[in-house]
Amino acid sequence: MNPIPAVTVQAGMLPHLESRPWRSGDSELLTAAAASFSMPTLSRRFLVGTPRFPARYVRSLRDPAGSGLARLAQVATVEGQLVGLAECVWRLDGPELPDLALLVADAWQRRGIGSRLLSELTDRCCDAGLKLVTAESEADNAGARALARRFQRETPHHEGTVTSPPGAGHISYAITFPGCPEHVDPAGSGRRNLMVRRPAEVSP
């Protein structure tokens, strides 16, 4: 797979935004920007009330393989400060489907950063040979629902479905990549079609 270059874009009156794959040292950028993410924002991301990044999560960012995880991640920075992160994570030794998650700093929300990160990350998932990824949000997260609708409109080469179990306090999303080539998974395990093993955080 060819390396993915960093792309610099400008949206309206925003400062220059750089969107690029996660690289070594970005865990420090994320922790340095911790104050930019409020408790409600972090709670929506981790689906549990938390005022800070969970310690286990931070450890997994620094050493995904050591945590038994594979990860693809895309970050957004403005003037060297991390303002957004989209990631797809799955366990190396389990049948669980890869999980997609998005986090955007409070001051940078509703500016198109999340949809850009999501679009670029799902393209990378497709290039990596993933066939299906899932995501989950709180049922009352209107921003996540709007982002899912926008994603479905703007990425016709991917297919998305939304399910909400009766009485559940969350919504589950599934994104399939029917037109993507089949590859050996980038974590190096040699498995193909990782997502078909269950009916229904690749090193950065």
C-alpha positions as CSV (number, residue, x, y, z in Angstrom):
1,M,0.0,0.0,0.0
2,N,1.3,3.4,-0.9
3,P,2.0,5.8,2.0
4,I,-0.8,8.3,2.5
5,P,0.5,11.9,2.4
6,A,-0.6,14.6,4.7
7,V,-3.3,16.9,3.1
8,T,-3.7,20.5,4.1
9,V,-7.1,22.1,3.5
10,Q,-8.7,25.4,4.3
11,A,-12.4,25.5,5.2
12,G,-14.0,28.9,5.1
13,M,-12.4,31.2,7.6
14,L,-10.7,28.3,9.5
15,P,-6.9,28.4,9.9
16,H,-5.1,25.8,7.8
17,L,-6.1,22.3,8.9
18,E,-3.8,19.4,8.3
19,S,-5.3,15.9,8.0
20,R,-2.9,13.0,8.0
21,P,-2.4,9.4,9.3
22,W,-1.5,9.0,12.9
23,R,2.3,8.9,13.5
24,S,4.7,8.3,16.3
25,G,4.5,11.1,18.9
26,D,0.8,11.8,18.3
27,S,-0.2,10.3,21.7
28,E,1.8,13.2,23.3
29,L,0.0,15.7,21.1
30,L,-3.4,14.2,22.1
31,T,-2.6,14.3,25.9
32,A,-1.2,17.8,25.5
33,A,-4.6,18.9,24.0
34,A,-6.6,17.1,26.8
35,A,-8.1,20.4,28.0
36,S,-9.6,21.0,24.6
37,F,-12.0,18.1,25.2
38,S,-14.8,18.6,27.7
39,M,-16.3,15.9,29.9
40,P,-19.5,15.8,27.7
41,T,-17.3,15.3,24.6
42,L,-15.2,12.6,26.2
43,S,-18.3,10.9,27.6
44,R,-19.8,10.8,24.1
45,R,-16.6,9.3,22.7
46,F,-16.1,6.6,25.4
47,L,-19.8,6.0,26.2
48,V,-19.2,6.5,29.9
49,G,-18.9,9.6,32.0
50,T,-15.2,10.6,32.2
51,P,-13.5,13.9,32.7
52,R,-10.2,12.7,31.1
53,F,-8.8,10.2,28.7
54,P,-8.9,6.7,30.3
55,A,-5.5,5.5,31.3
56,R,-5.9,2.2,29.5
57,Y,-6.8,4.1,26.3
58,V,-3.7,6.2,26.5
59,R,-1.6,3.1,27.0
60,S,-3.1,1.5,24.0
61,L,-2.3,4.5,21.9
62,R,1.3,4.3,22.8
63,D,1.6,0.6,22.3
64,P,-1.3,-0.9,20.4
65,A,0.3,-4.3,19.8
66,G,1.2,-4.5,23.4
67,S,-2.4,-4.0,24.3
68,G,-3.5,-6.8,21.9
69,L,-4.9,-4.2,19.4
70,A,-4.6,-3.2,15.8
71,R,-5.4,0.4,14.9
72,L,-5.8,2.7,11.9
73,A,-6.0,6.4,12.8
74,Q,-6.4,9.7,11.1
75,V,-5.6,13.0,12.9
76,A,-6.4,16.7,12.3
77,T,-4.1,19.4,13.5
78,V,-4.1,23.2,13.4
79,E,-0.8,25.0,13.8
80,G,0.6,21.8,15.4
81,Q,-2.2,21.3,17.9
82,L,-4.3,18.1,17.6
83,V,-7.9,19.0,17.2
84,G,-9.5,15.8,16.0
85,L,-8.9,12.0,15.8
86,A,-10.7,9.3,14.0
87,E,-9.7,5.7,14.7
88,C,-10.6,2.1,13.8
89,V,-9.5,-0.4,16.3
90,W,-9.8,-4.2,16.6
91,R,-8.4,-7.0,18.7
92,L,-5.7,-9.1,17.2
93,D,-6.9,-12.3,18.8
94,G,-10.6,-11.9,18.9
95,P,-13.6,-12.2,16.5
96,E,-15.0,-8.7,17.3
97,L,-15.6,-6.4,14.5
98,P,-13.4,-3.3,14.1
99,D,-14.7,-0.4,16.0
100,L,-14.8,3.1,14.5
101,A,-14.6,6.2,16.8
102,L,-14.4,9.9,16.4
103,L,-13.2,12.7,18.7
104,V,-13.1,16.4,17.9
105,A,-12.1,19.2,20.3
106,D,-15.0,21.3,21.5
107,A,-14.0,24.5,19.8
108,W,-13.6,22.7,16.5
109,Q,-16.9,20.8,16.3
110,R,-19.5,21.5,13.6
111,R,-16.9,22.7,11.2
112,G,-16.6,19.7,8.9
113,I,-13.5,18.2,10.6
114,G,-15.3,15.1,11.8
115,S,-16.8,14.2,8.4
116,R,-13.4,14.8,6.7
117,L,-11.6,12.5,9.2
118,L,-14.3,9.9,8.9
119,S,-14.2,9.9,5.1
120,E,-10.4,9.7,4.9
121,L,-10.2,7.0,7.6
122,T,-12.9,4.8,6.0
123,D,-11.0,5.1,2.7
124,R,-7.9,3.8,4.5
125,C,-9.9,1.0,6.0
126,C,-11.1,0.0,2.6
127,D,-7.5,0.1,1.2
128,A,-6.4,-2.1,4.1
129,G,-8.9,-4.7,3.1
130,L,-11.4,-4.3,5.8
131,K,-14.9,-5.3,4.7
132,L,-17.0,-4.1,7.6
133,V,-16.6,-1.7,10.6
134,T,-19.0,-0.7,13.3
135,A,-19.5,2.3,15.5
136,E,-21.6,3.1,18.5
137,S,-23.0,6.4,19.9
138,E,-25.5,7.5,22.6
139,A,-29.0,7.5,21.3
140,D,-29.4,11.2,22.0
141,N,-26.2,12.2,20.2
142,A,-27.7,14.3,17.4
143,G,-24.3,15.2,16.1
144,A,-23.4,11.5,15.5
145,R,-26.7,10.9,13.7
146,A,-26.2,13.9,11.5
147,L,-22.6,12.9,10.7
148,A,-23.8,9.4,9.7
149,R,-26.4,10.8,7.4
150,R,-23.9,13.2,5.8
151,F,-21.4,10.4,5.5
152,Q,-23.9,8.2,3.7
153,R,-24.7,11.0,1.2
154,E,-21.1,11.9,0.5
155,T,-19.5,8.4,0.3
156,P,-21.7,6.4,-2.1
157,H,-18.9,3.8,-2.6
158,H,-19.4,2.8,1.0
159,E,-22.7,1.4,2.4
160,G,-24.0,2.3,5.9
161,T,-26.8,0.9,8.1
162,V,-28.1,2.1,11.4
163,T,-29.6,-0.1,14.1
164,S,-31.1,0.8,17.4
165,P,-32.1,-2.2,19.6
166,P,-35.4,-1.8,21.4
167,G,-35.0,0.1,24.7
168,A,-31.3,0.6,24.1
169,G,-29.6,3.8,25.1
170,H,-27.3,3.7,22.1
171,I,-27.3,3.5,18.4
172,S,-25.1,1.1,16.4
173,Y,-23.7,1.9,12.9
174,A,-22.3,-0.5,10.4
175,I,-20.2,0.6,7.4
176,T,-19.4,-2.0,4.7
177,F,-16.9,-1.6,1.8
178,P,-18.3,-3.9,-0.9
179,G,-16.1,-2.5,-3.7
180,C,-12.8,-2.8,-1.8
181,P,-10.0,-5.2,-2.8
182,E,-9.2,-8.1,-0.5
183,H,-5.9,-7.7,1.3
184,V,-4.1,-9.5,4.0
185,D,-4.8,-7.4,7.1
186,P,-2.1,-4.8,7.8
187,A,-1.5,-6.0,11.3
188,G,0.4,-8.9,9.8
189,S,-1.6,-11.8,11.2
190,G,-2.3,-13.1,7.7
191,R,-6.1,-13.2,8.2
192,R,-8.4,-12.0,5.4
193,N,-11.8,-10.5,5.6
194,L,-11.5,-9.8,9.4
195,M,-15.0,-8.6,9.7
196,V,-16.9,-11.7,8.6
197,R,-16.2,-13.9,11.7
198,R,-19.1,-12.6,13.8
199,P,-22.7,-12.6,12.5
200,A,-25.0,-10.1,13.6
201,E,-7.1,0.5,18.4
202,V,-2.7,-1.8,12.7
203,S,-0.2,0.2,14.5
204,P,-0.9,3.9,14.0
